[in-house]
Amino acid sequence: MLVFEPDAEGHSLEWLRHLIEFAAADRDRPSISIAAPPSICRALSLAYPAEILGRVELRPLADGELRWCADRRLWVAAFARWWTMRRHLRESGAERGFFLSIDLLALPLALGLGAGGRTLSGILFRPSVHYRSFGSHRSRLGERLRDLRKEILYRLMLRNRALGRVLSLDPFFPAHATGYANGHKVEALPDPAHPPAAAVAAGSDDNLLPRGRIVFLLFGYLTERKGPLVVLEALERLPPLVAGRIAVLMAGRVEPGLRTRIDERRRRLASLLPGLWLAIDDRRLGDDELEGLVGRSDVVLAPYQRFVGSSGVLLWAARAGRPVLAQHYGLVGRLTREHRLGLAVDSSDPAAVAAAITQMAQLGPSSFLDLASAQAFAAAQTPQRFAASVLAA
């Protein structure tokens, strides 16, 4: 089995480690080849002893392969990933190919392209064609056109004989796919909750967080899609009494193009609401630091801007027993409501976000979380179940 992943950021390293560790524990499993960026291959080679790596072939992708697979023209990146997978399947002798992210491959698969008689499978991150069934969901024109395009591609790709399984991180999409020819190929895949750190080291910001305030935490790579600008605008609308009761920490590397805008709004907030505690830690934090910060927070912010797909932030918060303040749109909103993980609002509206922060500060964050339901949600999303499903595919 060849696992293909040209992206070095995000979940890639963590998920590949889940697969390696699960396969190593069962000698009856087939050996694995991994085609990934050199940085991922180096990290994996340093993480495991020889007896484990003896059953894993690491195949660093060449600079040219990585460049084409990351091309900004999505159709170019799609065909580059298909062609690169074919090449490494042929050279490795693997019988099956697995894309750690198969979303872009919908186009070449819909056109009927195969892999020289080998079977292809993969993980689908962002189906959205079924969002209209999520209660009060309202689509914008651009979203309707996007979903029409996806609907056509999904129907065609599932007819491709080379496609074995499509594992969906959205647990509601497989039911929708039963309406497609060969919809049985789509199966749900648990989004693995990051395992707790063996020893949680308190980060510097954890030590600096003020006592006696309700701490709202926004963490991860801070892009505009994550909602930091909307949060800062929402904070301007808070009554001074509420502002004086809360602390807001944004922890994670800030997208370069956002730094100036965030700094401007931060300075304006300092003059408008001097009683508000606000800090921005612009750097990449380790998992142990994030573990400590989530545990020290009272509310985890997930104010995505109409984001499609699932979010590991929900799992971090649920495992720590912390409510989320999340977008009501799409899968993130439905999971928040269905598992009672917190409060879902129109996170594109600063007034709605400000009202939610005020509500949580006044009523208490714990009143927005069903702890038993949240812990059951997190307990079902284990790395073992994730790896077993991938290898079974």
Secondary structure, 3 states (H helix, E strand, C coil): CEEECCCCCCCHHHHHHHHHHHHHHCCCCCCEEEEECHHHHHHHHHHCCHHHHCCEEEEECCHHHHHHHCCCCHHHHHHHHHHHHHHHHHHHCCCEEEECCCHHHHHHHHCCCCCCCCEEEEEECCCCCCHHHCCCCCCCHHHHHHHHHHHHHHHHHCCCCCEEEEEECCCCHHHHHCCCCCHHHEEECCCCCCCCCCCCCCCHHHHHCCCCCEEEEEECCECHHHCHHHHHHHHCCCCHHHHCCEEEEEECCECHHHHHHHHHHHHHHHHHCCCCEEEEECCCCCHHHHHHHHHHCCEEEECCCCCCCCCHHHHHHHHHCCCEEEECCHHHHHHHHHCCCEEEECCCCHHHHHHHHHHHHHHCHHHHCCHHHHHHHHHCCCHHHHHHHHHHC
